[in-house]
Amino acid sequence: MIKGEFRRKLLMLHRILGIATGLVVFVVSITGCCWVFRDEIEALYVDYDKVEPREEAFITPTEARKLAETVFPDKHVHGVLYGKPDEAVEVIFYEPEPEFYQSVFLDPYSGERLHVKDHFSGFFAFVLKGHVRLWLPPRIGEQVVSISVLLFMFVLVSGLILWWPKRKSNLKQRLSFQWKPGTRWKRKNFDLHSIVGFYVYSLALVLAFTGSVMAFNWFYYGVYKAVGGEKRAEFFVPDNIALPGEAADSVMPIDRLLPLLRKDSPDALSYEIHYPATDSASIYVEVAYSEGLYYDNDYRFFDRYTLEEIETTGIYGKYGDAGFADKLIRMNYDIHVGSIGGIVGKIIAFLASLVIASLPVTGTLLWYGRKYKKRRNSPKWASRTVAP
């Protein structure tokens, strides 16, 4: 295939896939902009998670569970989150089918109920549903978004190939706007699509790539193995070791866990203790050290009867024990939302998502202008049937 023919076919494929994925990319990008600063925005008006600190012991996980179950007696208790002395205890209820995700906030000292939060309602819940599934039923919407984002990566790569100038002398024109008073809007639209697209290309590729890692298990495993990963590349809770009846005293072992965690990790911001989901499962705990970040959490597992710590063969263990590939794959979400770079990273992610949302718009206008230009410019007799 000659170079010109390859370019023509690539342009055709770029247009087809761009039009096919354009609406999805636009919605995902706009909702992504809104989601980036969720924590900062919610902090401005959420106050039910704050209490007056006192020199008293916190309620135990068992007490927290019993108090919260009075609100949702028939729902599965996922875990309990302990924060700083001035933060409420959050008991989390979660069930995948049918979807149920709510939290009961309790005073950590008295156990008084402070607030009940439905994580599937409110503005940011609406934004997240649009971002991951276009507000469609999960099984349909998630597939549409996932496949569209995967195809969008090809659109980006093909766009870069098409952008690349044949001659070095044309490079300046591809890198900057050279508009004059008489420049037509079509030329401006083309520049907005190609020049802006070039500058946001790398960030768009990163966002699409990290999104695909979360969307497809085969992509997730492939990336992990490609960067040298050797562990079990998934989150799982190890089985218990001891048998029932081996507890040291009458106090529930899970109720003795929080003081041990605070002693081992005094600088942690929070400790999320999860109740064993089955009789054979161990207790797992997420210890968070950084505000707004997840990759450096410690995931620790304890025997439910003896509190003996259980080592895991998966990538989700203690962060200090993680290898390069483990750390990279654990950073994926934080990279995707920009939090890996702090407030600067979030600003970059916000602006990048906003610019990416413009690409389907300018691309569609390019396609529309070229498609209908020929029709408008065609002479009237071209559409008539001429008798012999």
C-alpha positions in Angstrom: 0.0 0.0 0.0 1.4 3.4 -1.0 1.9 6.0 1.7 -0.9 8.2 0.4 -3.4 5.3 0.2 -2.5 4.3 3.8 -3.0 7.8 5.0 -6.4 8.0 3.3 -7.6 4.7 4.8 -6.2 5.7 8.2 -8.1 9.0 8.0 -11.3 7.2 7.2 -10.9 4.8 10.1 -10.0 7.8 12.4 -13.3 9.5 11.4 -15.5 6.4 11.8 -14.2 5.5 15.2 -14.1 9.2 16.3 -17.8 9.6 15.4 -18.7 6.2 16.9 -17.0 7.0 20.2 -17.5 10.8 20.3 -20.5 11.0 22.5 -19.2 8.5 25.0 -15.8 10.3 25.2 -17.5 13.7 25.6 -19.7 12.4 28.5 -16.9 10.5 30.2 -14.6 13.6 29.9 -17.1 16.1 31.3 -18.1 13.8 34.2 -14.4 13.2 34.8 -13.9 16.9 35.2 -16.6 17.0 37.9 -15.3 14.0 39.7 -11.7 15.2 40.1 -12.4 17.7 42.9 -15.1 15.7 44.6 -13.2 15.5 48.0 -12.4 19.2 48.0 -16.0 20.2 47.1 -17.6 17.9 49.6 -15.3 19.1 52.4 -17.0 22.6 52.0 -20.4 21.5 53.1 -20.1 18.1 54.8 -19.9 18.4 58.6 -21.7 15.3 59.9 -18.4 13.4 60.1 -16.9 15.7 62.7 -17.2 15.4 66.5 -15.7 17.1 69.5 -12.6 15.0 70.6 -12.7 13.6 74.1 -10.3 11.6 76.3 -12.4 8.5 76.1 -12.0 5.1 74.4 -13.7 4.6 71.0 -16.6 2.2 70.6 -15.4 -1.3 69.5 -16.1 -2.7 66.0 -18.6 -5.1 67.5 -20.5 -2.3 69.2 -20.4 -0.1 66.1 -21.8 -3.0 64.1 -24.7 -3.7 66.5 -25.6 0.0 66.6 -25.5 0.4 62.8 -27.5 -2.7 62.2 -30.5 -1.1 63.9 -30.7 1.1 60.8 -30.2 -1.7 58.2 -30.9 -5.0 60.0 -31.1 -7.1 56.8 -28.1 -5.7 55.0 -24.4 -6.9 54.9 -22.0 -4.9 57.0 -18.9 -4.5 55.0 -16.6 -2.8 57.5 -16.0 0.1 60.0 -13.8 3.1 59.4 -12.0 4.7 62.3 -10.3 8.1 61.7 -8.9 10.8 63.9 -10.2 11.7 67.4 -12.4 14.4 65.9 -13.9 12.2 63.2 -17.0 10.1 63.3 -16.9 6.3 63.0 -18.3 5.2 59.7 -20.0 1.8 59.4 -20.2 0.7 55.8 -23.0 -1.5 54.3 -22.4 -2.9 50.8 -24.1 -5.5 48.6 -23.5 -5.8 44.9 -26.8 -7.4 43.8 -29.0 -5.5 44.0 -26.8 -2.5 44.4 -26.7 -1.2 48.0 -24.0 1.1 49.4 -24.8 3.2 52.5 -22.9 4.3 55.5 -24.0 5.0 59.1 -21.9 7.6 60.9 -21.7 7.2 64.7 -20.1 9.3 67.5 -16.9 7.3 68.2 -17.3 7.8 72.0 -21.0 7.5 72.7 -22.2 5.6 69.7 -24.9 8.2 68.9 -26.1 8.0 65.3 -25.0 11.2 63.5 -25.9 10.6 59.8 -26.9 8.0 57.3 -25.4 8.5 53.8 -26.5 6.8 50.6 -23.5 6.6 48.3 -25.7 6.0 45.3 -27.6 9.3 45.6 -26.6 12.9 45.2 -24.7 14.9 42.6 -21.4 13.0 42.6 -23.1 9.7 42.6 -24.9 10.9 39.5 -21.6 12.0 38.0 -20.0 8.7 38.7 -22.8 6.7 37.1 -22.4 8.8 34.0 -18.7 8.4 34.0 -18.6 4.6 34.3 -21.9 3.6 32.5 -23.6 6.6 30.9 -26.5 6.3 33.3 -27.5 3.0 31.6 -27.9 -0.4 33.3 -24.5 -1.5 34.6 -24.0 -4.5 32.4 -24.7 -2.5 29.2 -23.3 0.9 30.1 -20.0 -0.3 31.5 -19.4 -2.3 28.3 -20.2 0.6 26.1 -17.9 2.9 28.0 -15.1 0.4 28.3 -15.0 -0.5 24.6 -15.3 3.2 23.6 -12.4 4.2 25.8 -10.3 1.3 24.3 -11.1 2.4 20.8 -10.4 6.0 21.7 -6.8 5.0 22.3 -6.6 4.0 18.6 -8.2 7.3 17.7 -5.5 9.1 19.6 -2.6 7.2 18.0 -4.1 7.5 14.5 -4.6 11.2 15.1 -1.0 11.7 15.9 0.1 9.9 12.8 -2.3 12.0 10.7 -1.1 15.2 12.5 2.6 14.5 11.7 3.7 16.8 8.9 5.2 15.5 5.8 7.8 18.3 5.7 9.7 19.8 8.6 8.9 23.2 7.2 5.2 22.7 8.1 5.9 21.8 11.7 5.5 25.4 13.0 2.1 25.6 11.4 1.0 22.4 13.3 2.2 23.7 16.6 0.7 27.1 16.9 -2.4 29.1 15.9 -1.7 31.4 13.0 -5.1 33.0 12.7 -5.6 36.3 10.8 -8.6 38.6 10.8 -9.9 36.9 7.7 -9.3 33.3 8.8 -12.5 31.2 8.3 -14.1 29.3 11.2 -13.5 26.0 9.4 -9.8 26.7 9.5 -10.0 27.7 13.2 -12.0 24.5 14.0 -9.4 22.4 12.2 -6.6 24.1 14.2 -8.5 23.6 17.5 -8.9 19.9 16.7 -5.4 19.2 15.5 -3.2 21.6 17.5 -5.1 21.2 20.8 -5.3 17.5 20.1 -1.5 17.3 19.8 -0.8 19.1 23.0 -3.3 17.0 25.1 -2.3 13.8 23.3 0.0 12.3 26.0 -2.4 13.2 28.9 -5.4 11.8 27.0 -3.5 8.6 26.3 -2.6 8.2 30.0 -6.3 8.8 31.0 -7.6 6.3 28.4 -4.9 3.8 29.3 -5.5 3.9 33.0 -9.2 3.8 32.4 -8.8 0.6 30.4 -6.7 -1.0 33.1 -9.7 -0.6 35.5 -12.2 -1.6 32.8 -10.7 -4.9 31.5 -9.3 -7.7 33.6 -7.2 -9.0 30.7 -5.8 -5.5 30.2 -5.0 -5.2 33.9 -3.2 -8.6 34.0 -1.4 -7.9 30.7 0.0 -4.6 31.9 1.0 -6.0 35.3 2.9 -8.9 33.7 4.4 -6.7 31.0 6.1 -4.5 33.7 7.5 -7.6 35.5 4.8 -8.4 38.0 5.1 -11.9 39.6 2.5 -11.9 42.4 -1.2 -12.7 42.3 -2.6 -9.7 40.5 -5.9 -9.3 42.3 -7.3 -8.4 45.7 -8.3 -11.4 47.8 -8.7 -12.1 51.5 -6.6 -15.1 52.7 -8.3 -17.9 54.6 -8.1 -18.1 58.4 -5.4 -20.2 60.1 -6.7 -21.0 63.6 -9.8 -23.0 64.4 -12.8 -21.8 66.4 -12.2 -21.7 70.1 -8.6 -20.7 70.0 -9.2 -17.1 71.0 -7.1 -15.9 73.9 -9.9 -14.5 76.1 -13.6 -13.7 76.1 -13.2 -10.3 74.4 -13.8 -10.6 70.6 -10.4 -10.5 68.9 -11.6 -8.0 66.3 -12.3 -5.6 69.2 -8.6 -5.8 70.3 -7.4 -5.0 66.8 -7.7 -1.2 66.7 -5.2 -0.5 69.6 -2.7 -2.8 67.9 -3.0 -1.0 64.6 -2.6 2.4 66.3 0.5 1.1 68.0 2.0 -0.3 64.7 1.0 2.6 62.5 0.7 5.7 64.8 0.9 8.1 61.8 -1.9 6.6 59.8 -4.9 8.8 59.0 -7.5 6.0 59.2 -8.0 2.3 59.8 -10.8 0.5 58.0 -11.5 -2.9 59.6 -13.6 -5.3 57.6 -15.7 -8.0 59.2 -15.0 -11.5 57.8 -17.5 -12.3 55.0 -17.4 -16.1 55.6 -16.6 -18.4 58.4 -13.2 -19.3 56.8 -12.2 -15.7 56.0 -9.6 -13.7 57.9 -10.0 -10.1 59.0 -8.6 -7.6 56.6 -7.7 -4.0 57.3 -6.9 -1.0 55.1 -4.5 1.4 56.8 -4.4 4.8 55.0 -1.5 7.2 55.3 -2.1 9.9 52.7 -5.2 12.2 52.2 -6.9 11.5 48.9 -4.5 8.7 47.9 -4.9 4.9 47.8 -1.8 3.4 46.3 0.3 3.6 49.5 -2.4 2.0 51.8 -1.3 -1.0 53.8 -3.6 -4.0 53.4 -3.1 -6.3 56.4 -4.8 -9.6 57.2 -5.3 -11.1 60.7 -6.5 -14.4 62.0 -10.0 -13.8 63.3 -9.4 -15.9 66.4 -5.8 -15.2 67.4 -5.0 -11.9 65.6 -1.9 -13.6 64.1 -1.0 -11.6 61.0 -1.3 -13.5 57.8 0.9 -12.8 54.8 -0.6 -12.5 51.4 0.7 -13.6 48.0 -1.2 -10.9 46.2 -0.1 -7.4 45.2 -2.4 -5.9 47.9 -0.4 -6.3 51.0 1.9 -3.9 52.9 3.1 -1.1 50.6 6.7 -1.5 51.8 6.7 -5.1 50.6 5.4 -4.2 47.1 7.7 -4.4 44.1 7.9 -2.0 41.2 5.1 -3.6 39.2 2.9 -3.9 42.3 3.3 -0.2 43.1 2.7 0.8 39.5 -0.6 -1.1 39.2 -1.7 0.1 42.6 -1.1 3.7 41.5 -3.4 3.3 38.5 -6.5 4.9 40.1 -4.5 7.8 41.6 -2.9 8.5 38.3 -6.3 8.3 36.5 -7.8 11.0 38.7 -4.6 13.1 39.0 -4.4 12.8 42.8 -0.9 11.2 42.4 0.4 14.8 41.8 -1.5 16.5 44.6 -3.6 19.5 43.8 -1.4 20.3 40.8 -2.1 16.9 39.4 -5.8 17.3 39.9 -5.8 20.6 38.1 -3.9 19.0 35.2 -6.4 16.1 35.1 -9.3 18.6 35.2 -8.0 20.7 32.4 -6.9 17.7 30.3 -10.4 16.2 30.6 -12.0 19.4 29.7 -9.9 19.8 26.5 -10.4 16.1 25.6 -14.2 16.7 25.7 -13.7 19.3 23.0 -12.1 16.9 20.5 -15.2 15.0 19.6 -17.0 18.3 19.1 -14.4 19.8 16.8 -13.9 16.4 15.1 -17.7 16.1 14.4 -17.7 19.6 13.0 -14.8 18.8 10.7 -16.6 15.7 9.5 -19.9 17.5 9.0 -18.2 20.4 7.1 -16.4 18.1 4.7 -19.4 15.7 4.2 -21.9 18.4 3.3 -19.6 20.8 1.6 -19.6 18.7 -1.6 -23.4 18.6 -1.6 -23.8 22.3 -1.3 -21.1 23.0 -3.9 -22.5 20.4 -6.4 -24.3 22.0 -9.4 -28.1 21.5 -9.6 -27.9 19.5 -12.8 -25.6 16.9 -11.1 -28.5 15.4 -9.3 -30.9 15.3 -12.3 -31.4 12.4 -14.7 -30.5 13.5 -18.2 -32.4 11.9 -21.0 -30.4 10.5 -23.9 
